[in-house]
Amino acid sequence: MASTSEVMHYYEQIAPLTERMLVLARDRHWGELPPLEEQQSSMVDRLKEIEPLESLDESQVARKYQLLVWINGCQAEIYSILMPQLRELGKTIKSLASQQLLMKTYGGPNGPVS
Protein backbone atom coordinates (compact mmCIF):
# COMPACT_ATOMS: atom_id res chain seq x y z
CA MET A 1 0.00 0.00 0.00
CA ALA A 2 1.41 3.37 -1.00
CA SER A 3 2.08 5.85 1.76
CA THR A 4 0.18 9.08 1.95
CA SER A 5 1.90 11.76 -0.07
CA GLU A 6 1.24 15.46 0.43
CA VAL A 7 2.68 16.10 -3.04
CA MET A 8 0.29 13.66 -4.68
CA HIS A 9 -2.58 15.06 -2.65
CA TYR A 10 -1.97 18.47 -4.22
CA TYR A 11 -1.71 17.08 -7.75
CA GLU A 12 -4.94 15.14 -7.18
CA GLN A 13 -6.61 18.38 -6.05
CA ILE A 14 -5.22 20.57 -8.84
CA ALA A 15 -6.39 18.29 -11.67
CA PRO A 16 -10.15 18.53 -11.03
CA LEU A 17 -9.82 22.20 -10.11
CA THR A 18 -8.19 22.88 -13.47
CA GLU A 19 -10.87 20.87 -15.22
CA ARG A 20 -13.52 22.97 -13.46
CA MET A 21 -11.76 26.12 -14.65
CA LEU A 22 -11.84 24.76 -18.20
CA VAL A 23 -15.59 24.11 -18.00
CA LEU A 24 -16.13 27.66 -16.74
CA ALA A 25 -13.96 29.09 -19.52
CA ARG A 26 -15.83 27.10 -22.16
CA ASP A 27 -19.12 28.42 -20.74
CA ARG A 28 -17.73 31.98 -20.61
CA HIS A 29 -18.25 32.28 -16.85
CA TRP A 30 -15.33 34.69 -16.48
CA GLY A 31 -16.27 35.97 -13.04
CA GLU A 32 -16.00 32.53 -11.50
CA LEU A 33 -12.44 31.91 -12.70
CA PRO A 34 -10.36 34.28 -10.50
CA PRO A 35 -11.09 32.60 -7.15
CA LEU A 36 -10.32 29.19 -8.63
CA GLU A 37 -7.13 30.49 -10.22
CA GLU A 38 -6.11 31.91 -6.85
CA GLN A 39 -6.80 28.58 -5.18
CA GLN A 40 -4.81 26.75 -7.86
CA SER A 41 -1.94 29.20 -7.56
CA SER A 42 -1.80 28.66 -3.78
CA MET A 43 -1.63 24.90 -4.31
CA VAL A 44 1.14 25.25 -6.89
CA ASP A 45 3.09 27.53 -4.53
CA ARG A 46 2.77 24.91 -1.80
CA LEU A 47 3.90 22.18 -4.21
CA LYS A 48 7.00 24.22 -5.03
CA GLU A 49 7.85 24.21 -1.32
CA ILE A 50 7.22 20.56 -0.52
CA GLU A 51 7.97 18.67 -3.71
CA PRO A 52 11.77 18.89 -3.41
CA LEU A 53 11.48 17.45 0.11
CA GLU A 54 9.43 14.39 -0.77
CA SER A 55 10.38 11.29 -2.73
CA LEU A 56 7.71 9.58 -4.78
CA ASP A 57 7.62 5.89 -5.55
CA GLU A 58 7.40 4.62 -9.12
CA SER A 59 3.60 4.42 -9.20
CA GLN A 60 3.30 7.91 -7.74
CA VAL A 61 5.67 9.29 -10.36
CA ALA A 62 3.59 7.63 -13.09
CA ARG A 63 0.36 9.05 -11.64
CA LYS A 64 1.94 12.48 -11.25
CA TYR A 65 2.91 12.38 -14.94
CA GLN A 66 -0.66 11.46 -15.93
CA LEU A 67 -2.04 14.31 -13.85
CA LEU A 68 0.47 16.78 -15.26
CA VAL A 69 -0.43 15.82 -18.83
CA TRP A 70 -4.12 16.31 -17.99
CA ILE A 71 -3.51 19.61 -16.15
CA ASN A 72 -1.33 20.97 -18.95
CA GLY A 73 -3.93 20.01 -21.57
CA CYS A 74 -6.67 21.78 -19.63
CA GLN A 75 -4.45 24.81 -19.10
CA ALA A 76 -3.63 24.99 -22.81
CA GLU A 77 -7.31 24.93 -23.72
CA ILE A 78 -8.13 27.55 -21.08
CA TYR A 79 -5.38 29.74 -22.53
CA SER A 80 -6.73 29.30 -26.06
CA ILE A 81 -10.19 30.37 -24.86
CA LEU A 82 -9.01 33.29 -22.74
CA MET A 83 -6.46 34.91 -25.04
CA PRO A 84 -8.96 36.10 -27.69
CA GLN A 85 -11.16 37.44 -24.88
CA LEU A 86 -8.22 39.28 -23.32
CA ARG A 87 -7.23 40.77 -26.69
CA GLU A 88 -10.81 41.97 -27.20
CA LEU A 89 -10.88 43.43 -23.70
CA GLY A 90 -7.60 45.25 -24.42
CA LYS A 91 -9.06 46.73 -27.61
CA THR A 92 -12.17 47.85 -25.73
CA ILE A 93 -10.12 49.49 -22.99
CA LYS A 94 -7.95 51.25 -25.56
CA SER A 95 -11.04 52.48 -27.42
CA LEU A 96 -12.63 53.75 -24.22
CA ALA A 97 -9.42 55.53 -23.25
CA SER A 98 -9.29 57.18 -26.69
CA GLN A 99 -12.92 58.26 -26.37
CA GLN A 100 -12.25 59.67 -22.94
CA LEU A 101 -9.25 61.61 -24.23
CA LEU A 102 -11.29 62.99 -27.14
CA MET A 103 -14.10 64.05 -24.82
CA LYS A 104 -11.65 65.72 -22.49
CA THR A 105 -9.84 67.46 -25.36
CA TYR A 106 -12.78 68.52 -27.54
CA GLY A 107 -15.63 68.79 -25.12
CA GLY A 108 -18.44 66.83 -23.74
CA PRO A 109 -19.15 65.63 -20.24
CA ASN A 110 -16.41 66.98 -17.98
CA GLY A 111 -14.46 68.30 -21.00
CA PRO A 112 -13.64 71.82 -22.13
CA VAL A 113 -16.41 73.91 -23.59
CA SER A 114 -15.55 76.00 -26.67
N, C-alpha and C positions, 0 to 999 in steps of 0.2 A: 504494500500500500504506500503510495507516495505521501511524503510529508507535506504539511500545509506550507504553502509558499506565499508570502506577502506579494512578491513580484507577480506571480501568476494571478493572484487575486485581482490585482490592478488591471492586468491585461484582460482578464475575464469581465471586468466591469467596463473597461473602455470600449470594447468591441460592440456591445449592444447600445451603449450611449452614442457611439459614432453612427451606428445604423439608424438610431432614432433621429439624429441630426440630419441624416440623408433623407429620411422620410419627410421631415419638416421642410427641408430645402426643396424637395420635389413638389411639395404642396404649397410652396411659396409662403410659408408661415415664418416670415423673417423675424418677427418679434420674439418668437419662442427659442430662437437659436442662441442668443448671447448667454443666457444663464447655463445652458448645456455646454457651450464652448468654455465657459469659465470653469465649470466642474471638470471637464475633460483636461483642461490646462493644469488644474491643481493636481489631478491624478498623474499626469505626465511629469510634473515637477517632482512629485513624491517618488515616482519610478526612477528618475535621474539620481535621486539621493540613495535609494536602497538597492537598486539593481547591481551596482558594482560590489556590494557587500554580500550578495547571496549567490550561491551556486545552484544551478538547476540541473536536474538529472536529464537523461537523454529524452525521455518522454515529455518532460516539461519544455525542453528546448524545441522539440517538434511541435508541440501545441502552441508555444509562443510564436513560432514561425507562421503557423496557420492563422493565428489571430492577427499578426502583423500584416500578412497579405490581405486579409479581410478589411482591417482598419484602413490600410493604405488605399485599397480600392474604393472604399466608401469616401475617404477624404478626397480622392481624385475626382470622384463624381460630384461631391459637394462643391469643390473648387470650380468645376466646369459649369455648375449651375449659378454659383454666386458671382463669378467674374463678369459676365455680361450685365448682371444687375448692378454691380458696383460701378462699371463703366457708365451705365445709363444714369446712375445717381450722380456721378461726377459731372457729367454733361449738364444735368439739371441744376446742380449747385452753381456751376460756372455761368449758366444762362441767367439764373436768378441774381447772381452777383453783378453781372453785366447790366441787367435791368435796373438794379438798385443804383448802380453808378450813374446810369443814364438819367434816372429820375432825380438823383441828387444834383447832377450837373445841369440838366436842362429844365428842371421843374417838375412839379407834381407833388404828391404828398411828401411833406417834410423837405422839399427841394427848393431851390431859389425861384423866386417869382420875377419874371422880366417885365 
